[in-house]
């Protein structure tokens, strides 16, 4: 279908790093939508999936950069992660991320939206929005200049993988 010009690209859409990697290895993919697995909160895709995709020219569309909302709301009582109530260990990590962002006067959601785009094979982020105002807020967040020291502090505090590329 691709060579006949019927379709322009073949891809997958999953929220599992291991299964996305399996599809990438076994199929001739052009892109993969990966939900919530390369974020400020979780960088598991960095070890195998993202290097494989970069080496094989597979673009990643990163959905869920706010991890089902917790990186937008912060560690509030009603926060969800993976579409269920967040466990205390996740809430603690989000509090630590929030603390670093606060020290640099950057909103957590702003850092969360900008972080994944430093990864070369991520072509786009797909941030869910429930209103036009949220879309405008997300666009504005992409215009904020984040100090390099924020990313350095996140790495120093073991909140980001040391090998993760960062914006700037």
C-alpha positions as CSV (number, residue, x, y, z in Angstrom):
1,X,0.0,0.0,0.0
2,X,2.8,2.4,0.8
3,X,4.7,1.7,-2.4
4,X,1.5,2.0,-4.4
5,X,0.9,5.4,-3.0
6,X,-2.3,4.4,-1.3
7,X,-1.0,5.3,2.1
8,X,1.9,7.7,3.1
9,X,3.1,6.0,6.2
10,X,2.7,2.9,8.5
11,X,2.8,3.2,12.2
12,X,1.7,1.9,15.6
13,X,0.1,3.5,18.6
14,X,0.8,2.1,22.0
15,X,1.6,3.0,25.6
16,X,4.1,0.2,26.0
17,X,7.8,0.6,25.2
18,X,8.6,-3.1,24.8
19,X,5.7,-3.8,22.4
20,X,6.5,-0.6,20.4
21,X,10.1,-1.8,20.1
22,X,9.0,-5.3,19.0
23,X,6.8,-3.7,16.2
24,X,9.7,-1.4,15.2
25,X,12.0,-4.4,14.9
26,X,9.6,-6.7,13.0
27,X,7.8,-4.3,10.8
28,X,8.8,-1.6,8.3
29,X,7.4,1.3,10.3
30,X,7.6,5.0,9.4
31,X,6.4,6.2,12.8
32,X,5.1,5.1,16.2
33,X,2.8,6.9,18.6
34,X,4.1,6.3,22.0
35,X,1.9,7.4,24.9
36,X,3.5,8.5,28.2
37,X,6.7,6.6,28.0
38,X,9.2,9.3,27.4
39,X,8.4,12.1,29.8
40,X,9.8,14.0,32.7
41,X,8.3,11.3,34.9
42,X,9.4,8.3,32.9
43,X,12.3,7.8,30.5
44,X,12.2,4.0,29.9
45,X,12.1,4.4,26.2
46,X,15.5,6.0,26.2
47,X,17.5,2.8,26.6
48,X,16.4,0.8,23.6
49,X,13.4,2.1,21.7
50,X,14.5,5.6,20.9
51,X,18.0,4.7,19.8
52,X,16.5,2.0,17.6
53,X,14.0,4.4,16.1
54,X,16.7,7.0,15.5
55,X,18.9,4.4,13.7
56,X,16.0,3.2,11.5
57,X,14.5,6.6,10.7
58,X,11.3,5.9,12.6
59,X,9.6,9.0,13.9
60,X,8.0,9.1,17.3
61,X,4.8,11.0,18.0
62,X,4.8,11.3,21.8
63,X,1.3,11.3,23.2
64,X,0.6,11.9,26.8
65,X,3.6,14.1,27.6
66,X,1.8,15.1,30.8
67,X,1.4,11.5,31.9
68,X,-2.5,11.5,32.0
69,X,-2.5,14.8,33.7
70,X,-0.2,14.5,36.7
71,X,2.5,16.7,35.2
72,X,-0.2,19.4,34.6
73,X,-1.9,19.2,38.0
74,X,1.1,18.3,40.1
75,X,0.9,15.9,43.0
76,X,-2.6,16.8,44.1
77,X,-4.9,14.3,46.0
78,X,-6.9,13.5,42.8
79,X,-3.9,13.2,40.5
80,X,-3.9,10.3,38.1
81,X,-1.1,8.4,36.4
82,X,-1.7,5.9,33.7
83,X,-5.4,6.8,34.0
84,X,-5.7,5.6,37.5
85,X,-5.1,7.2,40.9
86,X,-1.3,7.8,41.3
87,X,0.6,5.7,43.8
88,X,2.5,7.5,46.5
89,X,5.9,6.7,44.9
90,X,4.7,8.6,41.7
91,X,3.4,11.5,43.8
92,X,6.7,11.8,45.6
93,X,8.6,11.9,42.3
94,X,6.2,14.5,40.9
95,X,6.8,16.6,44.1
96,X,10.5,16.4,43.5
97,X,10.1,17.4,39.9
98,X,7.8,20.3,41.0
99,X,10.4,21.5,43.5
100,X,13.1,21.7,40.9
101,X,10.8,23.6,38.5
102,X,9.7,25.9,41.3
103,X,13.4,26.8,42.1
104,X,13.8,27.9,38.4
105,X,10.4,29.6,38.2
106,X,9.2,27.3,35.5
107,X,5.8,25.6,35.6
108,X,6.0,21.8,35.7
109,X,3.7,21.5,32.7
110,X,5.9,23.8,30.7
111,X,9.0,21.7,31.4
112,X,7.0,18.5,30.7
113,X,5.8,19.7,27.3
114,X,9.3,20.9,26.2
115,X,11.4,18.1,27.5
116,X,10.6,15.3,25.0
117,X,11.2,17.5,21.9
118,X,14.9,17.5,22.6
119,X,15.0,13.8,21.6
120,X,15.9,13.8,17.9
121,X,13.5,11.1,16.8
122,X,10.5,12.6,18.4
123,X,8.8,14.4,15.6
124,X,5.9,15.8,17.6
125,X,4.1,15.7,20.9
126,X,0.4,15.1,21.2
127,X,-0.9,16.8,24.3
128,X,-4.5,16.1,25.1
129,X,-6.6,19.2,25.7
130,X,-10.2,19.4,26.8
131,X,-10.8,23.1,25.8
132,X,-9.5,25.8,23.4
133,X,-8.0,27.5,26.5
134,X,-5.9,24.5,27.2
135,X,-4.7,24.4,23.6
136,X,-3.7,28.1,23.9
137,X,-2.0,27.4,27.3
138,X,0.1,24.6,25.8
139,X,1.1,26.7,22.8
140,X,2.2,29.5,25.2
141,X,4.2,26.9,27.3
142,X,6.2,26.1,24.2
143,X,7.3,29.7,23.9
144,X,8.7,29.9,27.5
145,X,12.5,29.9,27.7
146,X,13.7,27.3,30.3
147,X,17.1,27.9,31.9
148,X,19.6,25.1,31.2
149,X,20.2,24.9,35.0
150,X,16.8,23.4,35.4
151,X,17.7,20.4,33.2
152,X,21.1,20.1,34.9
153,X,19.4,20.1,38.4
154,X,16.9,17.4,37.3
155,X,19.8,15.2,36.2
156,X,21.8,16.0,39.3
157,X,18.8,14.9,41.5
158,X,18.4,11.7,39.4
159,X,15.0,12.8,38.1
160,X,16.2,12.6,34.5
161,X,18.3,9.9,32.9
162,X,21.8,11.3,32.6
163,X,21.9,10.5,28.9
164,X,18.6,12.2,28.1
165,X,19.0,15.0,25.6
166,X,17.5,18.2,27.0
167,X,16.2,21.4,25.3
168,X,18.5,24.3,24.7
